[in-house]
Amino acid sequence: MASPTYNKISVKTEASMIEKIGLVAAIALPLWNIPLIIRIIQRKSSKDISLSWALGVWTCLLLMAPSGFVSKDLVWRVFNVLNFFLFSGVMVFVLIYRKGPRP
């Protein structure tokens, strides 16, 4: 039978590794908004992006933002801040390029 000290160290190490993986994912996931912004700018159109979807996602992020900004959970806080600001960029460019390229 393993000693209680060994189990505490093992659990702490596993939790630390899980938090590191979560932090990497919390940083990486919002970065996928950047290629979307670039594509909208290059095509000078956001017609292929649902306005209701973009507004719905942005509204939910806005409503979740206060929770993320004050959270003690580093992974949630980092994800929330990055995703809110990067998706806000998506929202801005979706609105700017809504009508497509100008003649």
Number of C-alpha atoms within 10 A of each C-alpha: 3 6 7 9 8 10 11 11 11 12 11 12 12 12 12 12 12 12 15 13 12 16 17 14 15 21 17 14 12 19 15 13 17 14 11 18 19 13 12 22 16 9 12 18 20 24 15 10 13 12 15 9 10 17 15 12 16 19 14 11 19 15 11 13 17 13 13 20 16 11 14 10 11 16 19 17 20 20 21 24 18 17 23 22 16 18 22 20 16 22 18 14 19 26 16 15 17 18 12 15 11 7 3
